[in-house]
Amino acid sequence: MDFEGEVFRAIALKHAKDPLSMKGARLMGGRFNPIGTPVLYTSLNRETVLAETNQLGLKPPPTVLFCYTVRIKRVLDLTVSDPVDVLAGATLQALKDCPYRAHIDRGEVVLTHVFADAARAAGYSALKIPSFAPRARLKPEEGGPMVNMVLFESALQPPNSVFCHDPEDWVGTYLGDKGYRG
């Protein structure tokens, strides 16, 4: 499927100079990217961003919420189909239950990374996936599912586009020179 719409991302203030940076994910790794592989973790609404950034219930550092307009070709939508139907070898439950951080820390193969690598190899530029945050709603009767978009590096390349909303140049004005492509 193709996706066109808004996505949101929370970034710690000290890193907010470059809202399109994939540096943190590349350096630390995450659920859908091994260390060294850049991605942008975004959500389809503000509430999901807050659930995602506060999974441990800790007091977050000062954080900036960014809104992006995206146009992405080839999005693997896991909100309508189980990955086992799309890329064999994984179920949505297996992706949710994967202790990816422990595997990363031990230098082990991570199921969610294998899955994301297969999606990239199949030509997808992003994953649309239910939020696995502990406080996430998964059922429409609870107010709608909370959904994330994991943007691979190809999502920032034509024919795709990712535009960060900053019409008054607040990033440049308050955080220093404009260091992003927006």
N, C-alpha and C positions, 0 to 999 in steps of 0.2 A: 504494500500500500504506500501511497504518498501521504505526507502530512504537511499541512500549512496552518499555522496558528501561533499562539503565544506559549512560551515556556518560561519558567522562573528558576532562579538559582540564588542561593544565599552564599555570600563570600565573606570570610573574616575581613574586617576593615583593613588589617595590615597587608592583605593580598588583593584588595579591591581595585588597584590601579589598572589592572588588565582583566576585565570581566570575561574575556574570551580565552584566557589562559587555561591550558590543560596541564600546567606544570605540577600542581599538587597531586593530581591523580597519577601523573606519570612517575613522580618521585615515590609516592606511597603505595601505589596499587590500590585496587578497590574490588568490589564484588565482580565487576565485569571487565576489569583490566589488570593484567599483571604489571609489576613494576617495569617501567620503561615504555609502556604503551599509553599514549595520551587519550583521554576521553573527557567529555563534559557531562557531568551528572546534572540533569535538570528535572523539573516536575511540571505537570500541567496546570497546577494552581498553587497559590501561596500557602494554603493550609498544608499541602503535602510537603512543601519545602520545610516548613517548621517541624513537621513530624520527622522528616528525614534527618534534619540537622540536630535534633535533640533526642536521638534514640537512647542515649544513656541517662537522660534525665539530669544532666549536668548543667550548670549555668554556662551559657554560651558566651564566647568573647563578643565584643562589639562586632556587629555583622551588618552587611549591606545586602538588601534584596534587589536583584536585577531582573528586569523583564526583557525578553528577547522575542523578536518576530522571526520565525523560522519557516523555510520552505525546503523540505527534504524529500528526495526521491528514494524509494526503496527502504521503507521502514518495516522491520519485522514486528508485527503487532501481536504481542503475547497476551493481550487483554481479550482477544477473540478466539484464540486457538492455543492449545497446549503445545509447547515446543517439541514434544515427541512426535507430533504430526508434521512438524516443519523440518527440524534438524534432529534426526534420530539420536537417542542416547541420553536424553534428559527430559524430566518432567518439570512442570512449574514448581511443584512441591520440592523436588530435589534441588532446584536452583535456590529456592527460599531457604531450605534447611542447610545448605552448604556452609560449613564453617570457614569461609574464605580467608578471613584474617589469620586464623591459626595456621592454615595451610601456607599462606604467604610467609608468615613469620618463620615457618620451618623449611621453607624453600621447596615445598611439595607442589605437585600438579593440582590445579584447582578446577573442579568441574565447571564452574561459572566462566572461567577464563577460556576453557576449551570450547564451551558453547559460544561465547562472544567471538572467538577466533574463527569458528565455523561460519558464523553469521557474516563476519567481514569477508571471509573467503568466498561466500556465496553472493557477494556484491551488495549487502545491506549497509546503509550509512548510519542507521540508528536502531535501537530497540525501544519499543513502547511496551512497558511492563508494569504490572501492578506493584505498588509500593510494598516492600517487605518490612517496613518500620513497625515496631511493636504496637504503636498507637494507630496504625493505618486502618481505615475502613476498607473493606473488600467487597461489600454487598451494596447494591443500588438502594435497597430499602433503608440503609443507614445514612443516606444522603449522597450516594454515589461513590464509586471506587476512587481511591487515591492512586494516581498513575504517574510514573516517571518516564522520562525520555533520556536514554543514554545515547549521546551523540558521539559517534566515532569521528576520527580525524577527517574522514572523507566528507562529513556533513558540513565542514567549513569550506569545501571546495566546490566550484561550479560543476554541475548545474544547481547545486544546493546553495542556500544562503542562510546565514545567521546574523541578525542585526540586533545589537544591543541598544535599547532605548536610553538615551541620555541627551534629550534635546537642548537642555540648558548647560551642557558640559559641566555637570557637577563633579564628575570624576576628575577632569582636568583642573577645575577650579579649586576643589577642596582636597584632592589627593596628589596633586602634582601634574606633570605634563601628561597629555593624552597619549597613553601607551597602548591603546586598543584599536581594533579595526571596527569602528562602529559608525 
